[in-house]
Amino acid sequence: MTTQTDQPRFYFNPAVQTFAAAVEPEVLEFHRKLPGYLPTPLVRAPRLAEALNVAEAWVKDEASRLGLPAYKILGASWATYRELDTRFGPFRPWQSLAELAAQLSPHRPLTLVAATDGNHGRAVARTARWLGLAAHILVPEDMVRARIQAIEEEGAQVQIVRGSYDDAVEASARLADAAHLVISDTAWDGYTRVPGWVIAGYSTIFQEIDAQLAQQGARPPHLVAAQMGVGSLAAAVVGHYRTPARQTQVAGVEPTRADCVLRSLEAGRPTEVPGPHTSMMAGLNCGNTSPLAWPLLQGGLSASMAIPDERAEQAMRLLAQDGVTSGESGAAGAGGLLELLAGSQAQASRRTLGITPQSTVLVISTEGATDPAAYARIVPTS
């Protein structure tokens, strides 16, 4: 049986790999057609840089993305579009979502189905609403009411599943049929197409970052932190930064009580961490690594760490000082770097990764204050 602990844990890859770059410019072109598209801010974070003892720290602030408080809409919308196009297309050229939705009329009723810890399900529900489709979102029984209500306000049916996020994933898979399309950000046996498109959808984040750094005359980061739930975002980070031309270091971050990626790396194979997963970093409370993401994580992560909730809380307060409103999961990347570069094993970690006071780091704040009550408790206003 897996033993859980609140002590931070680390894994360093002795043979980190690079991967062929897979650029999909049509993803960004698609997102530019969505209502309210704008690149999210790339924020220089001097307080975080000082805490990490590096020259510069950049934060990609995803607190407001296409009208939602998290980045997940990028993957959910692209994966939904590609799945619909595969099943019912090819679509004729379109410029607005109304034009796209009209092409789906002969195929209704259609329902988009997803399991979620919060943000992905809300993004799927928003995509369904844009396209005039129904949404059925399954959530674990410990999800806070504020996140459930946000999904319901998108017009979705919310089903509370007894058990963990992983139980909700299994329940969602059973609903798949000709009229119910499962839009999951994790893969399983026989189901990889949609999660692959979710990962591809996140590439818009990194295309924006590249352009924003170039506009400011700033150098690319030496180290990027990536939150890990099932591993889809981290796989996207690896896919963008671990190329022969870049060879940027990537560090994965997850909660100590849901550290399925770290334990998988230690074991050399995907390893489950049974629930309950009780971290406040709710979006990362996952007991299984996506098998689609696994090869990229195993080969491309220079480091992996599991952090206690206290590190995420510290990061939330620190990011607020730099003008970034970051929720519990959103701040996990910064919390991981605080543990890695300024914690009890910082000297050895910095030496292993080649991080010096002249280095530049990047974190992705993946969500805003999606649980307002928790944010108000953790980040004082005065």
Secondary structure, DSSP 8 states (H G I E B T S, - for coil): -----SS-EEEE-TT---------HHHHHHHHTSTT-----EEE-HHHHHHHT-SEEEEEE-SSBTTBSBTTHHHHHHHHHHHHHHHH------SSHHHHHHHHGGG-S-EEEEE-SSHHHHHHHHHHHHHT-EEEEEEETT--HHHHHHHHTTT-EEEEESS-HHHHHHHHHTT-BTTEEE--SS-BTTB-HHHHHHHHHTHHHHHHHHHHHHHTT----SEEEEE-SSSHHHHHHHHHHSSTTT--EEEEEEEGGG-HHHHHHHHTS-----S----S-GGG--SS--TTTHHHHHHH-SEEEEE-HHHHHHHHHHHHHTT----TTTTHHHHHHHHHHHSTTHHHHHHHHT--TT-EEEEEE-BS-SSHHHHHHHS---
